[in-house]
Amino acid sequence: MCGRFTQRLSSGEFARIFGAEDLAATSGDAYNVAPTQRVAAVVVRDGRRVLDRFRWGLVPGWAQRVTIGSRLINARAETVASTPAFRHSFRARRCIIPADGFFEWRRAPDGTRQPFYITAAGGAPRAFAGLWSAWRDRSAGGDRSGAADGTPGGDRSGAAGAAPLLTCSIVTTTPNALMATLHNRMPVILEPDAWDLWLDPALADPGELRALLRPSGADLVAWPVSDLVNSPRNQGPRLIERLAP
């Protein structure tokens, strides 16, 4: 799975890399992105790429409560086309979630878990394959639990009468050689020549889409880091510093 990652660049920098209009207006320096927090993601809207803010943890349109999103932070590539929570988004609502690194925990024989930071060898951000959804609270009075303002100038809480809450999930797949030493899953990393295809809302061919959901990231490197990352309250460059041997 992928349970923590970093978005250290500003939304303006991510927008430039991914050729998108910046609607997120974030300053970056996110060293410990955790589920239910807001993340920047690229979608195609009205025929153009935009970078907007999404709550991490997909909430399907049919969901009764927003809290379901905390269990839907990842979508398995093997079942994404058939799982009820993800299949509609897989067909028509795909996104790219920029990340300059992510964390994974390796379990030792004694049961302890050592966090590792995984990033591209050159440090450039990578494109995680993502899914997104728009959710409105249909309950009387609205349910605002965990759904704060998500974008400048608009309430994305999902309450009745407000703009919908935008949410997202990261697609995961089997590990490449490096990740297999740490965990049995990894995020799907899209190469630049696959960005247009993945983002195209008109493309609904499951076979063509599944072909993109394979282990990638041959240039990834990993090193052990402090267990400070275990708490989402902790932030800053110290979280990705390599532990001394």
Secondary structure, DSSP 8 states (H G I E B T S, - for coil): ---EEEE-S-HHHHHHHTT-EE-S-----EEEE-TTSEEEEEEEETTEEEEEEEEES---TT-S-GGGGGG-SEEETTTTTT-TTTHHHHHH-EEEEEESEEEEEEE-TTS-EEEEEEEETT---EEEEEEEEEE---STT---TT----BTTB--S--TTS--EEEEEEEEE---HHHHTT-S-EE-EE-GGGHHHHH-TT---HHHHHTT-S---TTEEEEE--GGGGSTT--SGGGGS----
